[in-house]
Structures are given as C-alpha cells and as structure tokens.
Amino acid sequence: MEIFKTPKITPDAPPASSAGDEYVWMKLVPRLLSPGTLSVIHLLLREGKELRLREIAASVDLSGDHARYHCEAMERRGVLEVVQLHPRPEGDGDEPSYFFPKPPQASPLPSPSAPAASA
C-alpha cells in the first residue's frame, strides 16, 4: 500500500547556525506540548519565581481545574515541583505553589589527602 499526499508533520531541518534554542522553542516545543502546558512553562520562565495555582490559572487564562491538571501532570514527570502549600481561606485544603525543581547537586569528591571512611 502506498500513501500519497501525506502532510509532513516534522519541522524543517534544524538551522546550521547557533540558534538552536530558538529552533527548539519555536519549532519543536509547540509540536510536543499542549498549549496549556506550554503557557504554564512560559509563565514560570518569565516570572522566574514560584506561583500559586490560582495565579497560574489567572495569568494563562485557564480554569483552576485545567491549570491543576497541567501542573500535576508536569509534577509527576519531574518538570515542576510543589514548592510550598498555602492554606486556602475557604478552609478546603491547601493551595500549591509550583516552580521548576532545582538541578541535583553533584556530591563533592573527597580530597586525596582526606582519610578514607571505614564502614
């Protein structure tokens, strides 16, 4: 079976210049992430600080449930983390603040002159 006139879904070839970040953000990311997820990521990158769930929802024009869905999905995948829980004034649980996790710190290597620890 042959397929004719199949629309191409892959982006153009990556640029030969050093504009790799622009290529990733302008061509690849919008094809890989949903618009809601992408808008949450852009917001947190732009703000550069943790934001409460309701702030995220209002800033990217999503419902609270929709914003919660995207943030929890990214949290499960390790893209976001809950930085703090804030008591809700209505008394119905806590509201999370989300931000990107800190990259893991490499453990320092012991100095050659330090004695080896015995177990």
Buried (B, 14 or more C-beta within 10 A) or exposed (E): EEEEEEEEEEEEEEEEEEEEEEBEBEBEBEEEBEEBBBBBBBBBEEEEEBBBBBBBBEBBEBEEEBBBBBBBBBBEEEBBBBBEEEEEEEEEEEBBBBBBEEEEEEEEEEEEEEEEEEE
